[in-house]
């Protein structure tokens, strides 16, 4: 019986193997399903105002390398200091005003990160001029090239490379996988990449291809598949 089960597992698709491991780790398909994230429709992404995109960019930038809970506790202060993240208002602040904002005790005081808020406001305004809104830009980006969207955020945004850009998309509802530690471990275990630090264009392309194939087979979103990989490694 053990031999037969091994043969079945070996013949199973990549998606089926990850799902089987997640079920083993968490006890049932129901338990796995209850842990899966949801993504917004393109219509819903377009309905979000650009100040909320700037707000989430800011939150992700400030959370990077910091205690997330502190950012949450101070968030009302962030909204006040940055005038509710209206892109045109933030973009038009003078250098002196930016320095004053960076010393305001209502937020986490970090001049480099405060400057990044203004840079990202300018980025959003550039996107507005070309696409109409940041939501339209995200909605029209093809989901079979999410790593290309990551690269765009890194190139044209400020401090939006790596996991900051990935989590920004996830929290705003754009369907994306996230290269968390567990996801990278799962990808490495299957030989899709040969190291858990995934950054080269070759490895990112291989990961995108793997997710595209799993999505085509399963009908699941990239966000759901990403969580299934993470759950295949251990507890949430």
C-alpha positions as a Python dict, from the first residue, in 0.01 Angstrom:
ca = {
    (1, 'X'): (0, 0, 0),
    (2, 'X'): (286, 236, 81),
    (3, 'X'): (446, 158, -253),
    (4, 'X'): (124, 236, -442),
    (5, 'X'): (82, 570, -260),
    (6, 'X'): (441, 665, -348),
    (7, 'X'): (378, 598, -715),
    (8, 'X'): (65, 811, -708),
    (9, 'X'): (250, 1100, -542),
    (10, 'X'): (533, 1077, -793),
    (11, 'X'): (286, 1091, -1082),
    (12, 'X'): (92, 1380, -931),
    (13, 'X'): (129, 1728, -1075),
    (14, 'X'): (323, 2002, -901),
    (15, 'X'): (-1, 2159, -777),
    (16, 'X'): (-136, 1827, -649),
    (17, 'X'): (184, 1757, -459),
    (18, 'X'): (183, 2096, -286),
    (19, 'X'): (-187, 2065, -201),
    (20, 'X'): (-140, 1713, -64),
    (21, 'X'): (143, 1830, 162),
    (22, 'X'): (-61, 2129, 283),
    (23, 'X'): (-351, 1898, 373),
    (24, 'X'): (-116, 1666, 562),
    (25, 'X'): (29, 1961, 753),
    (26, 'X'): (-310, 2111, 843),
    (27, 'X'): (-534, 1808, 870),
    (28, 'X'): (-794, 1868, 601),
    (29, 'X'): (-874, 2047, 278),
    (30, 'X'): (-1123, 2261, 471),
    (31, 'X'): (-850, 2383, 705),
    (32, 'X'): (-632, 2474, 406),
    (33, 'X'): (-919, 2652, 228),
    (34, 'X'): (-994, 2861, 538),
    (35, 'X'): (-638, 2997, 535),
    (36, 'X'): (-636, 3110, 171),
    (37, 'X'): (-631, 3484, 89),
    (38, 'X'): (-866, 3654, -154),
    (39, 'X'): (-785, 3897, -433),
    (40, 'X'): (-984, 4190, -569),
    (41, 'X'): (-1141, 4195, -914),
    (42, 'X'): (-1005, 4436, -1172),
    (43, 'X'): (-1318, 4647, -1125),
    (44, 'X'): (-1254, 4665, -750),
    (45, 'X'): (-888, 4760, -804),
    (46, 'X'): (-993, 5045, -1033),
    (47, 'X'): (-1242, 5170, -774),
    (48, 'X'): (-971, 5226, -512),
    (49, 'X'): (-854, 5588, -495),
    (50, 'X'): (-489, 5663, -550),
    (51, 'X'): (-441, 5802, -200),
    (52, 'X'): (-507, 5451, -64),
    (53, 'X'): (-242, 5307, -293),
    (54, 'X'): (7, 5564, -165),
    (55, 'X'): (-98, 5489, 193),
    (56, 'X'): (-31, 5117, 150),
    (57, 'X'): (302, 5182, -24),
    (58, 'X'): (397, 5394, 276),
    (59, 'X'): (289, 5129, 525),
    (60, 'X'): (493, 4862, 346),
    (61, 'X'): (801, 5084, 326),
    (62, 'X'): (784, 5173, 695),
    (63, 'X'): (713, 4815, 803),
    (64, 'X'): (1023, 4685, 624),
    (65, 'X'): (1285, 4598, 886),
    (66, 'X'): (1065, 4734, 1163),
    (67, 'X'): (802, 4613, 1409),
    (68, 'X'): (475, 4606, 1216),
    (69, 'X'): (267, 4656, 1530),
    (70, 'X'): (426, 4995, 1596),
    (71, 'X'): (332, 5117, 1248),
    (72, 'X'): (-25, 5003, 1309),
    (73, 'X'): (-41, 5184, 1642),
    (74, 'X'): (86, 5507, 1487),
    (75, 'X'): (-116, 5484, 1168),
    (76, 'X'): (-365, 5756, 1260),
    (77, 'X'): (-68, 5989, 1298),
    (78, 'X'): (63, 5887, 954),
    (79, 'X'): (-274, 5973, 800),
    (80, 'X'): (-268, 6316, 965),
    (81, 'X'): (96, 6405, 891),
    (82, 'X'): (69, 6302, 525),
    (83, 'X'): (-272, 6470, 478),
    (84, 'X'): (-442, 6137, 411),
    (85, 'X'): (-185, 6060, 141),
    (86, 'X'): (-326, 6280, -133),
    (87, 'X'): (-55, 6227, -399),
    (88, 'X'): (-55, 6583, -534),
    (89, 'X'): (-26, 6727, -181),
    (90, 'X'): (259, 6497, -76),
    (91, 'X'): (441, 6548, -405),
    (92, 'X'): (433, 6927, -367),
    (93, 'X'): (591, 6947, -20),
    (94, 'X'): (913, 7146, 3),
    (95, 'X'): (1238, 6988, 131),
    (96, 'X'): (1193, 7183, 454),
    (97, 'X'): (841, 7050, 500),
    (98, 'X'): (963, 6695, 436),
    (99, 'X'): (1226, 6738, 708),
    (100, 'X'): (962, 6870, 949),
    (101, 'X'): (740, 6570, 874),
    (102, 'X'): (1032, 6336, 936),
    (103, 'X'): (1075, 6480, 1287),
    (104, 'X'): (705, 6458, 1377),
    (105, 'X'): (653, 6228, 1676),
    (106, 'X'): (312, 6119, 1546),
    (107, 'X'): (490, 5893, 1295),
    (108, 'X'): (805, 5679, 1297),
    (109, 'X'): (1080, 5934, 1245),
    (110, 'X'): (1294, 5828, 951),
    (111, 'X'): (1393, 6094, 696),
    (112, 'X'): (1487, 5844, 424),
    (113, 'X'): (1151, 5671, 444),
    (114, 'X'): (958, 5998, 462),
    (115, 'X'): (1136, 6109, 145),
    (116, 'X'): (1028, 5781, -15),
    (117, 'X'): (663, 5875, 45),
    (118, 'X'): (711, 6184, -168),
    (119, 'X'): (897, 5984, -434),
    (120, 'X'): (613, 5734, -447),
    (121, 'X'): (358, 6016, -469),
    (122, 'X'): (544, 6139, -778),
    (123, 'X'): (546, 5782, -911),
    (124, 'X'): (169, 5755, -869),
    (125, 'X'): (116, 6090, -1042),
    (126, 'X'): (326, 5969, -1336),
    (127, 'X'): (114, 5655, -1358),
    (128, 'X'): (-204, 5867, -1337),
    (129, 'X'): (-96, 6069, -1638),
    (130, 'X'): (-30, 5758, -1845),
    (131, 'X'): (-306, 5521, -1734),
    (132, 'X'): (-570, 5739, -1569),
    (133, 'X'): (-522, 5599, -1220),
    (134, 'X'): (-298, 5361, -1034),
    (135, 'X'): (-587, 5120, -1000),
    (136, 'X'): (-633, 5105, -1377),
    (137, 'X'): (-262, 5045, -1417),
    (138, 'X'): (-272, 4747, -1178),
    (139, 'X'): (-593, 4609, -1322),
    (140, 'X'): (-447, 4601, -1672),
    (141, 'X'): (-119, 4436, -1577),
    (142, 'X'): (-123, 4070, -1694),
    (143, 'X'): (-123, 3815, -1412),
    (144, 'X'): (103, 3581, -1608),
    (145, 'X'): (386, 3835, -1564),
    (146, 'X'): (362, 3934, -1198),
    (147, 'X'): (741, 3932, -1165),
    (148, 'X'): (742, 4198, -1437),
    (149, 'X'): (513, 4410, -1220),
    (150, 'X'): (749, 4360, -926),
    (151, 'X'): (1035, 4484, -1145),
    (152, 'X'): (830, 4788, -1252),
    (153, 'X'): (756, 4883, -892),
    (154, 'X'): (1122, 4844, -802),
    (155, 'X'): (1242, 5053, -1098),
    (156, 'X'): (993, 5339, -1089),
    (157, 'X'): (878, 5337, -727),
    (158, 'X'): (1096, 5403, -425),
    (159, 'X'): (1190, 5128, -180),
    (160, 'X'): (932, 4899, -340),
    (161, 'X'): (1166, 4620, -438),
    (162, 'X'): (1172, 4275, -278),
    (163, 'X'): (899, 4180, -36),
    (164, 'X'): (781, 4541, 14),
    (165, 'X'): (646, 4556, -341),
    (166, 'X'): (503, 4205, -320),
    (167, 'X'): (319, 4271, 5),
    (168, 'X'): (194, 4606, -126),
    (169, 'X'): (24, 4423, -412),
    (170, 'X'): (-109, 4150, -184),
    (171, 'X'): (-255, 4393, 69),
    (172, 'X'): (-418, 4604, -204),
    (173, 'X'): (-575, 4294, -356),
    (174, 'X'): (-379, 4259, -680),
    (175, 'X'): (-344, 3887, -740),
    (176, 'X'): (18, 3795, -673),
    (177, 'X'): (229, 3527, -518),
    (178, 'X'): (469, 3633, -242),
    (179, 'X'): (818, 3495, -202),
    (180, 'X'): (801, 3442, 172),
    (181, 'X'): (1052, 3215, 343),
    (182, 'X'): (815, 2915, 335),
    (183, 'X'): (719, 2969, -29),
    (184, 'X'): (1086, 2987, -128),
    (185, 'X'): (1157, 2671, 74),
    (186, 'X'): (873, 2490, -104),
    (187, 'X'): (996, 2601, -447),
    (188, 'X'): (1348, 2493, -363),
    (189, 'X'): (1231, 2151, -240),
    (190, 'X'): (1071, 2086, -580),
    (191, 'X'): (1386, 2190, -767),
    (192, 'X'): (1219, 2488, -936),
    (193, 'X'): (1500, 2700, -793),
    (194, 'X'): (1822, 2583, -630),
    (195, 'X'): (1837, 2832, -342),
    (196, 'X'): (1589, 2995, -107),
    (197, 'X'): (1711, 3348, -182),
    (198, 'X'): (1531, 3410, -511),
    (199, 'X'): (1642, 3722, -694),
    (200, 'X'): (1793, 3642, -1033),
    (201, 'X'): (1582, 3698, -1344),
    (202, 'X'): (1630, 3334, -1442),
    (203, 'X'): (1491, 3210, -1111),
    (204, 'X'): (1205, 3461, -1110),
    (205, 'X'): (1108, 3351, -1462),
    (206, 'X'): (1113, 2986, -1352),
    (207, 'X'): (892, 3068, -1053),
    (208, 'X'): (647, 3264, -1270),
    (209, 'X'): (626, 2972, -1513),
    (210, 'X'): (557, 2727, -1229),
    (211, 'X'): (279, 2945, -1089),
    (212, 'X'): (128, 2999, -1435),
    (213, 'X'): (114, 2623, -1489),
    (214, 'X'): (-43, 2560, -1147),
    (215, 'X'): (-300, 2833, -1205),
    (216, 'X'): (-394, 2689, -1546),
    (217, 'X'): (-440, 2343, -1393),
    (218, 'X'): (-618, 2437, -1071),
    (219, 'X'): (-813, 2751, -1161),
    (220, 'X'): (-688, 2902, -835),
    (221, 'X'): (-551, 3253, -800),
    (222, 'X'): (-180, 3322, -761),
    (223, 'X'): (-244, 3438, -404),
    (224, 'X'): (-418, 3111, -317),
    (225, 'X'): (-142, 2904, -474),
    (226, 'X'): (120, 3104, -289),
    (227, 'X'): (-47, 3028, 44),
    (228, 'X'): (-84, 2659, -44),
    (229, 'X'): (292, 2644, -98),
    (230, 'X'): (352, 2814, 235),
    (231, 'X'): (108, 2582, 411),
    (232, 'X'): (281, 2279, 258),
    (233, 'X'): (586, 2359, 471),
    (234, 'X'): (424, 2391, 809),
    (235, 'X'): (172, 2570, 1032),
    (236, 'X'): (46, 2914, 925),
}
